[in-house]
Amino acid sequence: MNGILSDLRFAVRNLLRTPGFTLMVVLTLTLGIGATTALFNVVRAVVLQPLPYTEPDRLLHIGHLSAERGPVFGAFSPQDFDDLKADSRSLSALAAYMFWPDQSTTNVTFNNGPEQLDTAVVSQDFFSVFAMNPLLGRTFSVNESKPGGDRAVVLSHATWQKFFSADPAVLGRTLSIDGDAYSVIGVMPDNFAFPAARVQIWLPLSFMTEAKVPHLRGVRWLDVVGRMAPGFTADNARSDIDRVLGRLENDYRESNEGWGHSSLVELQEAIVGNARSALLLSFLAAALVLATACVNVASALLARSSARTQEFALRSVLGARRSRMLRHLLLESLLLALAGGLLGVPLALLAIRIFAMSSAGLLPRAMDISVDPWMLAGVALLCVLVSLGCGLLPALRSAAGDLHGALKMSTRSGDDSRSGGRLRTTLVVIQVGLVSMLLYAALLTFTSLSRLAQVDPGMQTADMLSFNIKFEGRRYDVAGAREQTRNAILEQVRALPGVISAAGAKTFPLGETGEHYGFTMTDRPEVAVNPDFGALIVTAGYFQTLGIPFVRGRDLNPAASDARHEIVVNRALAERYWPGKDAVGQRLRFGSGANMTDLEIVGVVGNVRHGKLWQEPQPAVYVSTKEFDRSSFTILVRTQVPASTMFQSLRSAVHSVDAQLPLANMLAMRSALDDVLQRPRLLSVLLAAFAALATCIAAVGIFGVLSYVVGRRRRELAVRMALGARPATMLRAVLGQGLLLGLCGSAIGLAGAVAAAVALRSLLFGVSAIESTALLSVLVGVIGVCAAASYFPARRASRVDPIQALREQ
């Protein structure tokens, strides 16, 4: 023990003798360990950590499997859900819910006025599927879940704190929700955030009355989640659910054809979704930064131990064992790694906080990103691994070398063996290769983001703003009340100074793809269509306001009589079902039986990317609010003045019609378009930051190695200068060595980066694995960095004074 303490004190003193070297190594490790630890913590919280529910691995997100569209979720009708619940044998609990981001809101009146709260509508067994007990009170009973039953509401933990100051006496309080009195029966704990972290209240499924959405077997609007019964596997559950859905397809051919197969996904996978790939890529980038730092430090330690060959040889002659010298070297590297780890912890904490704030609303489970003891344990383990990785190779090489032979060497020559030079060169090439991979990945994601930002959404978003309102409550149950209020609001908005035009839609243009209805074509009644697109419910003037051009025909006519039902379709639908023909004048038949409606196509408009910018435009049907009246509504306004100056005027215009209508999600359309790009932008920024960090580390490494080489070759350079070598020749020789390292490293790194890009195509838009511009940019950039890092050692070599250098030997 005393020997270890003695070696530890000696290692500390030895490192303090070279403060510049020690500071460089510690800062390099700090950056690498801090970045890797932060991203590991994020990946652990979002991807690896189980959901905070009982036996989360037995929870399934249940959807349909379409031969044309693949997995389809959120497409159960209430009738299909009830039949599945009654007939399934593999599920111990099954629940349905509805939550559409930016649309599932309700008007709740508090003491300070009305608010729109994000609302999930759920079936009775919803909370029991997760085996989650409320923090206060209870969840929904049978009576509250049936139509006409008692009105009850369950609050989220955040809502309880924000609007009720965490008052434990909140149970039994009455809330005015859409004009009706609802009793607070429960408060959920803060770790329950399903189906989304933004949900503020849960209401029973009975809240969705026939007036809000048709309860028809062919109208699909419910998501389903279930818990597997003991003894059943996912394959068993899939077979069981396929049996039920197949029976429903046979029994109800008109509404269920094509819906006879299931798609099951573990709930955690369903929640994490596409974020898994992006986060794992970011973590891999952080790990490459750490690897670059390790290689850099190993190269520096190798050069340092080579310069200490005389010291090791003398200690060996004096009786020191090789194992003692090996332990001494490993202790030095361990101290360096621990110092880097200790400084990396606050850096990681800062990075985690910044990432959590910037990713809120962008990443699933972002609320779970926090710091816990596991992170500190990970840092400790990482420090040990880094110390071994950085110090083991130089230590073994120094302790195992020909120490007695080293005494015969000049103190200025040290260990200049070819193998030592090759090893240092190899480490530099590895650094450059890792940097090239990161730079190429960063450039690909940036190129993907740039091309995505240039995608034409099919509408004009400049000088546009929108806000959401909900026509709920008994005063809107009167026939025509919604349409009358909606038209009055649009008239008030259009009359405002600076407003060019205004219109409305049930669906936000950059959000959902509309309501899904099956239909038939009257000219081909034998063809039943269960479309992968939705019906978009809009007012007249919608296309003019959004700048969507007409290809054929005209706009919807608000003055048309009820006897003439009109729709507008987009070019994609017209080309799919009437290729080479004029779709105007064709008729589509929606629904069946008493609910059947024939709609005539009066116009064809250009394609709009209603869903995701990175997907091709889908067919779309635009239906008038006269046909399908809905309570949720988005007002779209085109202005000729800055959008920020209109918000208060718009609020006053709405309240002049109905003072109890709250406005929600008021934003400029340009901001909404930017929001769509936030997740790919976050990935691009992360990769760019890691690539820049690794580039700086590699540049320091190249500079250090070449400076060491120049210092060790000082006598050789002096002889060559004395024999007539010109300074420019020496400059070119050292620069050439640095550029050669850059070329070799970048060639190897880019080959690996192209191979990796093939596996990451799902994260990229509009780019291929081989992008010549990106490849050339990385090559030029890496060579430029290598040239810059090599310049000062090269200039130093060109300025060697032969006489002074030879006298020093």
FENJO-V520775 format. One record per helix or strand of 2 or more residues. SS is the DSSP state (h for helix, s for strand). FROM is the first residue (numbers start at 0). TO is the last residue. If there is no record, write none. Layout:
ss=SS from=FROM to=TO
ss=SS from=FROM to=TO
This chain:
ss=h from=1 to=15
ss=h from=18 to=47
ss=h from=55 to=57
ss=s from=58 to=65
ss=s from=69 to=71
ss=h from=77 to=86
ss=s from=90 to=97
ss=s from=104 to=109
ss=s from=112 to=121
ss=h from=125 to=128
ss=s from=135 to=136
ss=h from=141 to=144
ss=s from=151 to=154
ss=h from=156 to=163
ss=h from=167 to=169
ss=s from=173 to=176
ss=s from=179 to=186
ss=s from=200 to=203
ss=h from=204 to=206
ss=s from=221 to=227
ss=h from=233 to=250
ss=h from=252 to=255
ss=s from=261 to=265
ss=h from=266 to=271
ss=h from=274 to=306
ss=h from=308 to=316
ss=h from=321 to=358
ss=h from=365 to=367
ss=h from=372 to=398
ss=h from=402 to=405
ss=h from=417 to=452
ss=s from=463 to=469
ss=h from=473 to=475
ss=h from=480 to=493
ss=s from=498 to=504
ss=s from=517 to=520
ss=s from=523 to=529
ss=s from=534 to=537
ss=h from=541 to=545
ss=s from=549 to=552
ss=s from=565 to=569
ss=h from=570 to=576
ss=s from=586 to=589
ss=h from=592 to=594
ss=s from=596 to=604
ss=s from=620 to=623
ss=s from=631 to=638
ss=h from=642 to=644
ss=h from=646 to=654
ss=s from=663 to=667
ss=h from=668 to=675
ss=h from=677 to=711
ss=h from=713 to=721
ss=h from=726 to=758
ss=h from=760 to=762
ss=h from=771 to=797
ss=h from=801 to=807
